[in-house]
């Protein structure tokens, strides 16, 4: 295996190897080529696209359609981008079709949906809740975990009802929102364990990797084995607030930090970072559960963990468990999408799991994906400059249908600060777990 950073990946895959077999088969080279060369006379027909290309098209259409744009999602069966256009905007409907998207007329505008999300924020920021716009239903999907009962449930329900009919739906999760941390063998700090996300390179050429920001609460120095010598040090971290990500630099500046994810004997080269698309099939590697897959359910999600509110996350049905925090979420064709944050459930019962967008993290900490930037400037897919960015610590606040990953408790709720080895411990600190990711040390 080519990951040389953290030579201890055996444990990650030992735990997740069996689970990984089913999902790994899907990762065999078979990416669908986008049909961008369609003849001009077919311009009005929806184009067949890869999920990454569909995300780029959605970004362009959002700017082109203005107030008429009401979200978009990727239909994995037809491999087409479906764009919501506010009813009555005929000209904009024609524009979207001419650009190659399938069009659906809807009643709720993005402005109305965003306003509803703001109402939830001001009136129902309750630990154990989350919300995100679901473009497939043109509504806000509100989720409450098992701790939201009694007066808290009544408050949430009445807030949703106040938004008006057809604006939001409430879903109950059997698990508890928490961040994923736990004892075990992976990357360690202060008794906590996390998973490595993706290897990156700082502007000065220093090798580093990304992981979850809540992992950083366990300690500044991380080792590839419990009680071992530190191999990486926390440079920047953000959690809670406008993200959940951390940058750890390798203590050995000569260490190799390949841009790839090891999924148990199979290497997935990571070519660049990209924005997620609702409906897109994605894969996750973690030090506890190994490889799992599922699909993106929502973007710009707000999650109210016990430690605080985190905004701007990706909601999925990919499962995760304690220790998977920080692990890499990516696509079959090598696009880096996210870092495991938290959620509810596990890889037996399923649930909701949230991820930090990689593009946002790259921009915030000012690094590029891979070694020396040759893997592509991470945030380029979303049109952002990988290196530009605010300080990570400053923060305030389809397609594949597999749900191999619906883990419910995946991660929301535990305190980043808690450094115990148990569930809480793992969460944070970016202890980039081998299994996860493509990162330098990663080695699953």
N, C-alpha and C positions, 0 to 999 in steps of 0.2 A: 504494500500500500504506500502511496506516496506521501501521506501526511507525516511529516516528521516533527511537527511541533510538539505535540503531546503524545508521546509514544505509547500511551496507555489506553488504547481504544477498545481493547478486548472486552472489558467489562460492559461497556455501553452496548455492544452488539450481543454480548452473552445474554443480557436481559431482554433485548428487543429483537434478537435474531429470528426467533420463531414467528413473532408477530409480523416481522418485516417481509417474510416470504411472499405473502399474497400481494402486497403493495409493490414489492420490488419487481415482480414480474411485469407490472405495468410500466416500469421505468426503462424497460429494454428499448433501445433506439427505435422509435416509431413516430417521431414528432410529425404532426400534420403540417404540410406546407401551406402557407396562405396563398390564396389565388389572387394576387394583386394585379396579375396581368390580364384581367378580364377585358374583353373588347368594349370599346366605348358605347356601342349600342346596347350594352347590358348594364349601363351605369345605374339605371333605376332599380335593378334587381339587387337584393341583399347579397353581399359578398361573403364567401367562405373565408374565415379567418382563424388564425391561432389565437388563443386567449390573450397573449401578450400584445398582438396587433390590435385586437378588439379594444383593449384598455387604452391604447394610444388613440384609436379612432374616437372613443368615448370622450377623451380629454379634448380633442379637437372640436367635437360637436358641442360640448358644453360651452366653449367659447363662441362658437358660430351661432348657436341657437338662442343664447342669452336667456331671458326670462321664460322662454317657451320650453327650455330643457328641464326635464323632471327626472333625471337619472337614467341609467342604462344597466344592462346586464348581459352576460354572455350565455347563449343557449348552446350547451355542449352537444346536444343531439344534432342540431342543424349546423353547428359551428358558425353561428351568425351573432352579430351584436344587435340586441333589441334596444331601441332608444325610446324613452317615454317623452311624448310631446304633449303639452297642455292642450286640451280640447279647444278647437276653434282657431288654432294657429296653422291654417292651411299652407301658407308659404313656407313656414319652417318645417312642416311635414315633408314637403317636396325637397327641401334642401337636405334633410336627413337621408331621404331615400336616394337622392343623387350621390350622396357621399358613400353609399354602400351599406347603410344600416336598414334593418327591418324596423318599422315604426309602429308604436302603439299609442293611441290617444288616451290620456288619463285626466282625472279631475284635479288632483292635488299638485300644485306647483312646488318647486324646491323651496321657494321662499316660505310657503305655508308650512311645509314639512320642517324646515329649519326653525321656524317660529314655534312650532309644537315642541321641538327638542329643547328650545330655550325655556319653555314653560315647565317642562319636566325637570330641567336643571334647577330652576328657581324654586319649584314647589315639591319636588319628589326626589331629591338627591339623598337616597336612602342606601346604606351599605347593603350589598346583596342584590342590587338592581343594575340593569344596563339598558341602553336603547341605541338603535341605529336605524337609518332609513333603509327599508327593503324595497328596491325598485321593482321587484317582481310583483308585489302587491300594491305598490304606490302608497304605502303606509309606513308609519314608524312601528318597528317591532320592539316592544318593551318586554324584557325578561326579568323575572323575580326568582331568586333562589329560595331554598327551603327555610331560610331564616326570616323571610319577609312574611310575617303573619300579623294577626290582630290589627292594632291601630295602624301599623306600617302598611299592611296590605290595603286597608281601607283608604288610607291617604293616597297610595299609588293609584288605586282603582278610580278614585274620584277625580284625580288629576287627569288621568287618561280620558275619562268621560267628559271632562270639561273642554277637551280639545275638539269635541264634536264628532258626530257619526262619520265613519269612513276615514278617520285620520290616523288611528293607531289601534294596535291589538296587543293584548297581554298574554305572555306565555309563562308557565310555571316550570321551573327546573327542579328536579328532585335533589340535586346536589347543593353544594355551598360554594359560592364564588371565593376563590383564593388564588394566591400566586403559587406556582409549583416549586416547592423546595422540599427536600427530604434527605435523610441520611443515606449513604450508599457509596459506591465507588464511582467517582467521576472527577470533576474538578472541585477542589475543596477550599473552604476558608471558614475558620471559626466554627467548624462543625456543620457547615452548610454545604449543599451540593447543587450545582446548576449544570447547564449544558452550553457548549460553545455554539455560537450562531454562524458567523462567516468571518473568514480571515480578511483583513484589510491592510492598507498601507497608509501611514501618515504622510503628510507633505514632505517631511524630512527623510522619508524612506524607511522609517521605523516600522517593523512588522507588529501587527496588533490584531485584535479580534473584537467582534461585537457580541454582546449577550444581553440579557435582561437587566434593566436598571435596578430592579428591586433586589437583584442578587448582590449588588454592591454593598448592601447594608451589612452583610455578614463579615466583611473585612476588606482590607486594601490589597492583600497579597493572596494569590491563588496557586494551588498546587495541583498536579495531575494525579495525586494519590493522597489519601487521608494521612495527615501527619507528615507528608513529604516536603521537600524543598520547594519554595515558591518558584513558579515558572512565568507568572504574569502579574502585573500590578494595575490596579484601577487608575485610569487617567481622568475620565469624566463619567458622570452618571446622572440620570434623571428619573425620578419616581418619587411620589406620584406627580401629577401635573399633565403637561402637554406631551406625554410619551412615557415609555418604559424601556429605556435602553442604556447601555453602558459601553464604554470603550476601555479595553484592557490592553496594555502594551506588553510584549514579550520581554522578559528580562535579558534574554540573549539576543542581541541585535542581528546575529548571523543565522538565526533559526529560519527554517523554510516555512513559509505560510502559503500553501497552495490554495487556489481559488476553486474549491471542489467540496463535495459532500460524499462521505463514504457511507453507503447504505448496506453494509454487510457484504463485503467482497466485491461490490460493484461501485465504481466511482462515477459520480455525476459531475461533470465539469460545470462550474458556474461562470457564465459568460458576462452577465451584467445584472444590475438591479432593475426592477420594474414595478410599476404600480399594480395593485390587485384589481381584479374585475369580478363583480358579483356573478356567481355561476361558474367561475373558473375552478378547474380541478387543481389541487395543490397537494404536496407531500410535506411531512414534517419528520425530522429526526430529533430524537431526544435520548438522554442518557439512561432514562428509566424504561421507556417503552419501545425504543428503537424507531422503526419506520411506521408511519401511519398516513393515511390519505383521506381526503374528503373534498369539500368545496367551500368557496367563499360565500357567505350569506349576507354580509353587509359591510359598508365602509364608514369611516369616520365615527366609529362606535364610541360611546361613553360608558365606562364601567366604574361602578362605585364599590371599590374594594374596602375592606375594613381600614386599611392604611390611608385611604384617600381616593379621590376621583382621578381617573386617567382618561384623557380624551385622545381622539385621533386614531383609534385602533381598528383593526380588521376583525370582523366576527366570522367564525367558521364553525363547521361541525366536525372538525378534525379532533380526535381525542388526544388527551395529554394527562399526565399524572405528576405528582410531586417529584422534582428532580429534572423534569423536562424543560423547566424555565430557561429561556435564553436560546433554546434550540432553533435550528434553521427551518424555515418554511420556504419551499422552492417549487418550481415546476419541472415537468418532465424534460423540457428542452433547455434547462439550465438557467432559469431566471430566478434571482434571489428576490423573495417577496416579503418575508417577515421574520420576526423573532418572537418566540413563544412568551406570552405574558402571563395569562392566567385564565380562569374560567370555572366551570363546575362540572362534576362528573368524573368518569374514568374511562379506560379503554375496554371496559366490560359492559357498562350500562349506557355509555354515550353521554352527550351533553353539549355545552357551548364552550368554545375556546377562543381567546382573543390574542391577536398578534400585533406587535409594533411594526409598522411599515419600515422596511429597510431603507427606502429612499429618504425618508424623513431623518432617520438616524444618521445616515451617511452625511447628509447636508449639515446636520446640527454639530457633529463632532469634527467635520472637516477632513474626512479620509476618503480613499478610493477603494473599491472592491478589489480584492486579490492582491497579488504580489507586484509591487512596483507599478500598479495601475494598469498592467497589461490585460487585466481581465475585463476592462471596461470601467468607465467612471460610474460607479454605482448609481448615482441618482439620475443618470441621464435618461432613463426611460420615462421618467415623469417630467422631463424637461428641466430638472433642477441640477445645479452644479454640485457634484459630489463633495467638493471641498468647501463650498461656501457655507457657512452655517453659523448659527448662534451657538452659544455654549450649551453643551448638553445639560449642564446643571442648572440652567436658568429656566425653568419652565413654569408656566402656569398651566395655571391652567390655561347561463350558463353552461355550463360545461360539465365537467366530470361530476358524476353524481355519487361518487362513493362516499360513504360516510364512515369509512374505517376510522375516522377519528372523531367521533363525537364525544369526546370525554367530558363529562360534566364537570367535575370539580376542577378541572384543569388548573386553574390557577387563580382565581381571583382572590382571594381574600386574605391571605396571610400577610403578616407584617413583614415588610422587608427588613425591618430592623431586627427581627428576632433571630438570632443566629443559631438556633438550635438545630441539631441534626435532623430532627424530624421533619415533618412536612414543612413547617415554616422555614426551616433552615434552608432548604434548598433554594428557595425561591431566589433569592436574589443574587446579588452580587455577580453577576456575570461570570460565574465560574465556568464559563464555557465548557460544557460537557463534551466530551469527545463525541459521543454518539451523535451529537448534533451536527455538527455542522461543518460547514465547509471551513472552518477556520483554521487558522494556522495550526494550532495545536490539535486540532480536532483529530480525531482519528477514530472514529467510532469504533 
